[in-house]
Amino acid sequence: MSTHHTYKKIEIVGSSRTSIEDAIENALAECAKSVRNMDWFEVVDTRGHIEDGKVGHYQVTLKVGFRLSSS
């Protein structure tokens, strides 16, 4: 077993009408469908859409780190 890891980062955007936390969960759940070995995420941007003077939905940009596998 290796004593070090090599990671790659990708950037994704999640959204939710409910909350920032839900936007993060939505983004990670969708990403997990096609990306293996996800280990960490970093929130790099938070924004939202306004509808009729209220929050329409939240948008969160994430950097997701995943381990590159040797096999």
C-alpha positions, 0 to 999 in steps of 0.5 A, spaced: 500 500 500 502 506 498 504 511 503 502 517 499 496 520 495 495 524 489 489 528 488 485 531 482 481 537 483 474 539 479 469 544 480 462 543 480 456 547 482 450 545 486 443 548 487 437 548 491 431 552 493 432 550 500 439 552 503 446 552 502 447 546 505 442 542 501 446 545 494 452 542 497 449 535 498 446 535 491 452 537 488 456 532 491 451 526 490 450 528 483 458 528 482 458 521 486 455 518 480 461 519 476 467 520 480 470 515 484 474 516 490 472 523 492 475 525 499 474 532 500 471 539 498 472 546 498 466 551 498 469 557 493 463 561 491 456 562 494 451 566 490 443 565 489 438 567 484 432 572 486 425 571 485 420 577 487 425 580 492 426 573 495 431 567 494 429 563 489 435 558 489 442 558 492 448 556 488 454 553 491 461 552 487 465 547 490 472 544 488 472 537 489 478 533 491 479 525 489 484 520 489 487 518 483 488 510 483 493 506 480 489 501 477 
